[in-house]
Amino acid sequence: MQIKVFITKIIIIIIFIILLTYILIFYHLNHNYMKSLIDSKNNIIVEGKTAPRGRIYDKNGIALVDNIMTNNLVFYNLKGIDKIDVAKKVANLFVFDKPSEKEIINWYKETKNTSKMLSESEKYEIKTRERSFDEIIDDKIISLIDSISIDELNVIKAYALLNSGYDKSPMIIREDLTDEEVNKIIMQNIPGISIESSFKRYYPFGNILQNIFGKIGKITKEEKEEYLNNGYSLDDIVGLSYLEKEYDHFLRGTKAKYLVNNDNSLTLLEKEKIGNDLYLAIDISIQLKIEEIIEKNLKKSKTYPNTDNLSDTYVILSNPKTGEIRAISGKRFLKNGEFSDITLGCLTSSFTMGSVVKGATMSVALKNDIFDPNEIILDSCVKLQNMNPKCSWKSLGYIDAVKALEQSSNYYQFLLAIKMLGLNYTYDMDFEVTKDDFNIYRDMLASYGLGIKTGIDLPNEKIGLIGNTISSDLYLNLAIGQYDTYTPIELVTYINTLADKGNRRKPYLVESIKNNNNIIWQNSKEIVSKTGLTDEHYKIIFQGFYQVMNERGGTGYGFMNQNLIPAGKTGTSESFYDADENGIIDTATITLTMVGFYPYDNPTYSMIIISPNASTINNKSDFVYPLTYYISREITDFMFENM
């Protein structure tokens, strides 16, 4: 019996020990969880208003976009705070702008017993639904505005600012505080009010490339859901356009965190962290020089005849081996003698480019092996049935494929286009073409980056206009670059692809992204497509483009500093323009274009220049000021001497 009692006691003790051990383990394992649960109920943690964004540098580490620190008065709408009292205290410190009618109406409705403002007759109007309560009260408040004191108006504006943001989000009440203002605010110790450092964008080079950098600001209503789904707060400052928008998830900083104390004061828990830095392929020294050259020559051109409609010029400098954009500029000469920046037109404005695209159109015939490039023919005109003759810009004599490029023979390209249909040209011939015939050319042009989005690392890229009309005449025009239109960024992609013997890459601005000098992202520079031409094909095109720039008879002779061993192509195209800005495109003009690369045998630089409406076609004068010549020559002289 005693043994049974003893065993029972031992079992009870063991069970007790097990239960006690379990309780201790449970308490230990759940202590931190319970503590955090209690803390979350009692401790409120809020984020700061802003954090510094990452900076933007050029390829040599020169800051193009930086931050400057400012002190701001920030309001946190915390539980238990009397916003009317806060508004009165803040209004004693600052003079604000006059409040709007809506803000005054809201103040009266939220702080006054507006029902006492009603007369018996007005109450009757509301009862009989002749007028609504809000209609009557709003009118009565508006009628009182002139009698409201300046001090009360200041309080009303302060109150409106306290209520201007999203609920429970910090609101900036006043920016760029002076040291004296900061001290005044600190002395007041106003509940919910904090002094926080904020950051504004600073541009060391003024307006240069600002449109490409883009803007920052508050999240728009249209993009609200997208940002919330990606972990943003509604009061975040984000990139609204271009590089700031495209790379916002890298540039955005991490906001500071504060503990809300019992007296609604704030204790800093974590400092804000700056965002990642962008390093561009842009070389600011080249960019500045190109902007200077464009402005000088564009202004000078306006002193010459027949330039009434000339105002714009675009230039892009690139590396054909990578696709990097080393300089990009668009300038418009205004009637008041000033210049405006139209660089974004490099992505959104399109033009008929003319003969500069003949490297791509000749590629169609080369790839399909329909002609002998060494065969010599006599330059002439093509005469189709019921159409005027289509000729080169002048009689060019005997030419082969290389000479045809050097001299920019339209006739040669026309013959190749007709051969692509399986036909040989005969005088006054008639033939039909289909959309498929056009697409053979357009597919080749697209493989060079013409007529498609290039994929540049900026939002809102557009493509040029692709003609819908199918006719034999327009088919021949397409073969000489006189039908579809292309953007400047498409054109630089084309010349890069040609210079790299058929390897097409996306043009890009951002070379790398760094965090404290550690590279966290690098542009891959990958080849996205190939034209399918052989080195032998490109040997012909390269030789033609070389002779354009280096032979005395070449259409681009002297355009580029010959010490660079350049190759390239010039172009002119007929365009139509709304000269009197009446909404009707009715003025015929000449657009000048130029593409080039160097050195000829191993290109490391490429360049395009477009001057739309450089000359007006009229009966008075056929003078065309050679604007692209002067700009190209000055840029390449600078590059030879400095790069």
HURA-V901248 format. One record per residue. N is the residue number from 1. SS is DSSP state (hx for helix, st for strand, lp for the rest). D_FIRST is the distance of its C-alpha to the first C-alpha in Angstrom with 2 decimals. Layout:
BEGIN
N & SS & D_FIRST
N & SS & D_FIRST
END
This chain:
BEGIN
1 & lp & 0.00
2 & hx & 3.78
3 & hx & 5.34
4 & hx & 5.20
5 & hx & 6.41
6 & hx & 8.64
7 & hx & 9.96
8 & hx & 10.68
9 & hx & 12.52
10 & hx & 14.36
11 & hx & 15.47
12 & hx & 16.71
13 & hx & 18.54
14 & hx & 20.08
15 & hx & 21.22
16 & hx & 22.65
17 & hx & 24.45
18 & hx & 25.84
19 & hx & 27.08
20 & hx & 28.61
21 & hx & 30.24
22 & hx & 31.62
23 & hx & 33.05
24 & hx & 34.67
25 & hx & 36.12
26 & hx & 37.41
27 & hx & 38.98
28 & hx & 40.60
29 & hx & 41.94
30 & hx & 43.32
31 & hx & 44.57
32 & hx & 47.98
33 & hx & 48.33
34 & hx & 47.51
35 & hx & 49.80
36 & hx & 52.62
37 & hx & 52.08
38 & hx & 52.38
39 & hx & 55.34
40 & hx & 57.05
41 & hx & 56.87
42 & hx & 58.09
43 & lp & 60.32
44 & st & 63.43
45 & st & 65.11
46 & st & 68.68
47 & st & 71.10
48 & lp & 74.51
49 & lp & 77.68
50 & lp & 79.08
51 & lp & 78.61
52 & lp & 81.41
53 & lp & 82.46
54 & lp & 83.13
55 & lp & 86.70
56 & st & 89.28
57 & st & 91.23
58 & lp & 94.12
59 & lp & 93.85
60 & lp & 94.78
61 & lp & 92.16
62 & lp & 94.56
63 & st & 92.93
64 & st & 94.41
65 & st & 91.90
66 & st & 89.98
67 & st & 88.14
68 & st & 89.29
69 & st & 86.84
70 & st & 87.44
71 & st & 85.60
72 & st & 84.74
73 & st & 83.55
74 & st & 80.51
75 & st & 78.77
76 & lp & 75.11
77 & lp & 74.51
78 & lp & 71.17
79 & lp & 69.22
80 & lp & 70.53
81 & lp & 73.88
82 & lp & 76.96
83 & hx & 79.46
84 & hx & 82.38
85 & hx & 81.75
86 & hx & 81.41
87 & hx & 84.67
88 & hx & 86.51
89 & hx & 85.35
90 & hx & 86.23
91 & hx & 89.61
92 & lp & 90.40
93 & lp & 90.14
94 & lp & 92.12
95 & lp & 95.03
96 & lp & 94.13
97 & lp & 96.37
98 & lp & 97.35
99 & lp & 94.72
100 & lp & 95.62
101 & hx & 96.21
102 & hx & 92.90
103 & hx & 91.05
104 & hx & 92.78
105 & hx & 91.95
106 & hx & 88.27
107 & hx & 88.21
108 & hx & 89.65
109 & hx & 87.36
110 & hx & 84.23
111 & hx & 85.15
112 & lp & 87.48
113 & lp & 87.27
114 & hx & 89.84
115 & hx & 89.77
116 & hx & 91.69
117 & hx & 94.47
118 & lp & 95.35
119 & lp & 98.30
120 & hx & 98.29
121 & hx & 100.58
122 & hx & 98.30
123 & hx & 95.29
124 & hx & 97.35
125 & hx & 98.18
126 & hx & 94.50
127 & hx & 93.75
128 & lp & 96.54
129 & lp & 95.48
130 & lp & 98.90
131 & lp & 97.25
132 & lp & 93.67
133 & hx & 91.96
134 & hx & 91.81
135 & hx & 95.51
136 & hx & 96.59
137 & hx & 94.31
138 & hx & 95.18
139 & hx & 98.88
140 & hx & 98.49
141 & hx & 96.56
142 & hx & 99.18
143 & hx & 101.91
144 & hx & 100.23
145 & hx & 99.98
146 & hx & 103.28
147 & hx & 102.19
148 & lp & 98.87
149 & lp & 99.07
150 & hx & 98.85
151 & hx & 95.74
152 & hx & 93.93
153 & hx & 95.02
154 & hx & 93.48
155 & hx & 90.18
156 & hx & 90.33
157 & hx & 90.81
158 & hx & 87.94
159 & hx & 85.70
160 & hx & 86.85
161 & hx & 85.97
162 & hx & 82.46
163 & lp & 82.02
164 & lp & 83.82
165 & lp & 80.90
166 & lp & 77.82
167 & lp & 75.10
168 & lp & 72.65
169 & lp & 74.86
170 & lp & 76.70
171 & st & 80.40
172 & st & 83.23
173 & st & 85.35
174 & st & 87.88
175 & lp & 88.59
176 & lp & 90.33
177 & lp & 89.59
178 & lp & 91.54
179 & hx & 89.87
180 & hx & 91.22
181 & hx & 89.70
182 & hx & 86.32
183 & hx & 86.32
184 & hx & 87.24
185 & hx & 84.39
186 & hx & 81.84
187 & hx & 83.06
188 & hx & 82.56
189 & lp & 78.85
190 & lp & 79.03
191 & lp & 75.69
192 & lp & 75.33
193 & st & 78.37
194 & st & 78.10
195 & st & 80.63
196 & st & 80.02
197 & st & 81.91
198 & st & 83.24
199 & st & 85.34
200 & st & 88.62
201 & st & 90.30
202 & st & 93.14
203 & lp & 95.81
204 & lp & 97.59
205 & lp & 100.34
206 & lp & 101.02
207 & lp & 101.52
208 & lp & 101.53
209 & lp & 99.10
210 & hx & 97.42
211 & hx & 97.65
212 & hx & 95.88
213 & hx & 93.13
214 & lp & 92.60
215 & lp & 91.33
216 & st & 88.01
217 & st & 86.95
218 & st & 84.53
219 & lp & 82.88
220 & lp & 85.15
221 & hx & 84.09
222 & hx & 84.92
223 & hx & 82.47
224 & hx & 79.76
225 & hx & 77.23
226 & hx & 77.78
227 & hx & 77.12
228 & hx & 74.03
229 & hx & 72.58
230 & lp & 73.15
231 & lp & 71.25
232 & lp & 74.20
233 & lp & 74.35
234 & lp & 77.18
235 & lp & 78.66
236 & lp & 78.83
237 & st & 82.22
238 & st & 82.85
239 & st & 85.66
240 & lp & 87.98
241 & lp & 90.41
242 & hx & 91.27
243 & hx & 89.53
244 & hx & 87.50
245 & hx & 86.21
246 & hx & 85.95
247 & lp & 83.79
248 & hx & 82.07
249 & hx & 78.54
250 & hx & 79.44
251 & hx & 81.54
252 & lp & 79.26
253 & lp & 77.39
254 & st & 73.88
255 & lp & 73.92
256 & lp & 72.43
257 & st & 69.18
258 & st & 68.78
259 & st & 65.93
260 & st & 66.93
261 & lp & 66.11
262 & lp & 65.34
263 & lp & 69.01
264 & lp & 70.11
265 & lp & 71.39
266 & st & 70.64
267 & st & 69.02
268 & st & 69.94
269 & st & 66.98
270 & st & 68.83
271 & lp & 72.53
272 & lp & 74.58
273 & st & 75.33
274 & lp & 78.71
275 & lp & 79.08
276 & lp & 80.22
277 & st & 83.86
278 & st & 86.30
279 & st & 88.80
280 & st & 91.78
281 & lp & 94.25
282 & lp & 96.98
283 & lp & 99.16
284 & hx & 100.28
285 & hx & 103.38
286 & hx & 104.60
287 & hx & 103.62
288 & hx & 105.64
289 & hx & 108.68
290 & hx & 108.64
291 & hx & 108.45
292 & hx & 111.42
293 & hx & 113.43
294 & hx & 112.82
295 & hx & 113.84
296 & hx & 116.93
297 & hx & 118.23
298 & hx & 117.31
299 & hx & 119.19
300 & hx & 122.15
301 & hx & 122.33
302 & lp & 123.02
303 & lp & 126.38
304 & lp & 127.62
305 & lp & 129.08
306 & lp & 127.24
307 & lp & 123.84
308 & lp & 123.63
309 & lp & 120.40
310 & lp & 118.80
311 & lp & 115.93
312 & st & 112.82
313 & st & 111.77
314 & st & 108.47
315 & st & 107.53
316 & st & 104.42
317 & st & 103.93
318 & st & 101.22
319 & lp & 99.95
320 & lp & 100.45
321 & lp & 97.99
322 & lp & 95.05
323 & lp & 96.09
324 & st & 95.58
325 & st & 97.83
326 & st & 99.51
327 & st & 101.64
328 & st & 102.09
329 & st & 104.60
330 & st & 106.50
331 & st & 109.24
332 & st & 111.43
333 & st & 114.67
334 & lp & 115.14
335 & lp & 118.43
336 & lp & 117.98
337 & lp & 117.94
338 & lp & 114.19
339 & st & 111.59
340 & st & 108.42
341 & st & 105.50
342 & lp & 105.06
343 & lp & 102.83
344 & lp & 100.43
345 & hx & 103.35
346 & hx & 102.60
347 & hx & 99.67
348 & hx & 101.11
349 & lp & 104.93
350 & st & 106.60
351 & st & 110.12
352 & lp & 112.38
353 & lp & 112.27
354 & hx & 115.27
355 & hx & 116.06
356 & hx & 113.18
357 & hx & 110.99
358 & hx & 113.38
359 & hx & 111.11
360 & hx & 108.58
361 & hx & 111.14
362 & hx & 112.81
363 & hx & 109.35
364 & hx & 109.37
365 & hx & 112.43
366 & hx & 111.24
367 & hx & 107.86
368 & hx & 109.51
369 & lp & 112.18
370 & lp & 115.07
371 & lp & 117.76
372 & lp & 119.18
373 & lp & 118.64
374 & lp & 121.57
375 & lp & 124.05
376 & lp & 126.75
377 & st & 127.97
378 & st & 130.43
379 & lp & 128.79
380 & lp & 130.09
381 & st & 129.01
382 & st & 127.15
383 & lp & 129.01
384 & st & 127.08
385 & lp & 128.73
386 & lp & 129.49
387 & lp & 128.08
388 & lp & 129.61
389 & lp & 129.44
390 & st & 126.29
391 & st & 127.18
392 & lp & 125.99
393 & lp & 126.78
394 & lp & 129.97
395 & lp & 131.54
396 & lp & 129.59
397 & lp & 131.61
398 & st & 130.03
399 & st & 126.28
400 & lp & 123.27
401 & hx & 119.59
402 & hx & 119.36
403 & hx & 122.67
404 & hx & 121.61
405 & hx & 118.65
406 & hx & 120.76
407 & hx & 123.42
408 & lp & 121.05
409 & lp & 122.83
410 & hx & 121.92
411 & hx & 124.07
412 & hx & 121.99
413 & hx & 118.74
414 & hx & 120.43
415 & hx & 121.43
416 & hx & 117.88
417 & hx & 116.47
418 & hx & 118.97
419 & hx & 118.11
420 & lp & 114.44
421 & lp & 115.57
422 & lp & 117.12
423 & lp & 120.62
424 & lp & 123.50
425 & lp & 125.37
426 & lp & 128.81
427 & lp & 131.05
428 & lp & 130.53
429 & st & 127.61
430 & lp & 125.16
431 & lp & 121.49
432 & lp & 118.35
433 & lp & 114.97
434 & lp & 111.49
435 & hx & 108.41
436 & hx & 107.07
437 & hx & 110.07
438 & hx & 109.28
439 & hx & 105.62
440 & hx & 106.56
441 & hx & 107.98
442 & hx & 105.25
443 & hx & 102.49
444 & hx & 104.14
445 & hx & 104.67
446 & hx & 101.00
447 & hx & 99.95
448 & lp & 101.75
449 & lp & 100.04
450 & lp & 102.91
451 & lp & 102.22
452 & lp & 98.43
453 & lp & 95.97
454 & lp & 95.68
455 & lp & 92.07
456 & lp & 92.93
457 & lp & 90.00
458 & lp & 91.29
459 & lp & 90.74
460 & lp & 93.59
461 & lp & 95.57
462 & lp & 98.26
463 & lp & 100.34
464 & lp & 104.05
465 & lp & 105.85
466 & lp & 106.05
467 & lp & 109.20
468 & lp & 108.92
469 & lp & 112.53
470 & lp & 113.28
471 & lp & 116.85
472 & hx & 118.73
473 & hx & 120.11
474 & hx & 116.72
475 & hx & 115.29
476 & hx & 117.87
477 & hx & 117.13
478 & hx & 113.44
479 & lp & 114.52
480 & lp & 116.16
481 & lp & 113.57
482 & lp & 115.54
483 & lp & 113.29
484 & lp & 109.55
485 & lp & 108.50
486 & st & 105.88
487 & st & 104.20
488 & hx & 104.74
489 & hx & 101.17
490 & hx & 101.81
491 & hx & 105.00
492 & hx & 103.35
493 & hx & 100.69
494 & hx & 103.56
495 & hx & 105.39
496 & hx & 102.14
497 & hx & 101.37
498 & hx & 104.90
499 & hx & 104.89
500 & lp & 101.64
501 & lp & 103.18
502 & lp & 101.28
503 & st & 97.83
504 & st & 96.92
505 & st & 94.38
506 & lp & 93.32
507 & lp & 95.17
508 & st & 92.87
509 & lp & 92.94
510 & st & 89.52
511 & st & 89.20
512 & st & 85.73
513 & st & 83.05
514 & st & 81.56
515 & st & 78.77
516 & lp & 79.54
517 & lp & 81.89
518 & st & 79.21
519 & st & 80.52
520 & st & 78.11
521 & st & 80.57
522 & st & 83.73
523 & lp & 86.34
524 & lp & 86.21
525 & lp & 89.93
526 & lp & 89.19
527 & st & 91.94
528 & st & 91.53
529 & st & 94.32
530 & st & 97.29
531 & lp & 100.81
532 & lp & 101.09
533 & lp & 104.37
534 & lp & 105.04
535 & hx & 106.21
536 & hx & 109.67
537 & hx & 109.74
538 & hx & 108.80
539 & hx & 111.42
540 & hx & 114.05
541 & hx & 112.59
542 & hx & 112.06
543 & hx & 115.63
544 & hx & 116.96
545 & hx & 114.97
546 & hx & 116.04
547 & hx & 119.68
548 & hx & 119.29
549 & hx & 118.56
550 & hx & 120.61
551 & lp & 123.75
552 & lp & 126.66
553 & lp & 126.89
554 & lp & 123.19
555 & lp & 122.42
556 & lp & 120.00
557 & lp & 122.13
558 & lp & 121.58
559 & lp & 118.58
560 & lp & 116.22
561 & lp & 116.85
562 & hx & 117.83
563 & hx & 116.37
564 & hx & 112.97
565 & lp & 114.09
566 & lp & 113.24
567 & st & 113.22
568 & st & 113.20
569 & st & 114.92
570 & st & 116.74
571 & st & 117.10
572 & st & 118.97
573 & st & 118.15
574 & st & 119.72
575 & st & 117.62
576 & st & 118.15
577 & st & 117.40
578 & lp & 117.43
579 & lp & 119.87
580 & lp & 120.67
581 & lp & 117.04
582 & lp & 117.96
583 & lp & 115.21
584 & lp & 117.61
585 & lp & 117.46
586 & lp & 121.16
587 & st & 122.21
588 & st & 122.48
589 & st & 121.35
590 & st & 120.69
591 & st & 117.25
592 & st & 117.16
593 & st & 114.26
594 & st & 113.52
595 & st & 110.73
596 & st & 110.54
597 & st & 108.43
598 & st & 108.91
599 & lp & 109.21
600 & lp & 110.52
601 & lp & 108.89
602 & lp & 105.43
603 & lp & 105.03
604 & lp & 102.82
605 & st & 104.39
606 & st & 105.47
607 & st & 107.25
608 & st & 108.33
609 & st & 110.81
610 & st & 111.68
611 & st & 114.43
612 & st & 114.69
613 & st & 118.03
614 & st & 119.78
615 & st & 123.15
616 & st & 124.59
617 & lp & 126.54
618 & lp & 129.86
619 & lp & 133.60
620 & lp & 134.37
621 & lp & 132.57
622 & lp & 130.50
623 & lp & 129.39
624 & lp & 125.76
625 & lp & 124.51
626 & lp & 122.48
627 & hx & 119.46
628 & hx & 116.93
629 & hx & 119.23
630 & hx & 119.34
631 & hx & 115.63
632 & hx & 114.67
633 & hx & 117.11
634 & hx & 115.96
635 & hx & 112.28
636 & hx & 112.81
637 & hx & 115.11
638 & hx & 112.36
639 & hx & 109.75
640 & hx & 112.03
641 & hx & 112.69
642 & hx & 109.18
643 & lp & 106.50
END
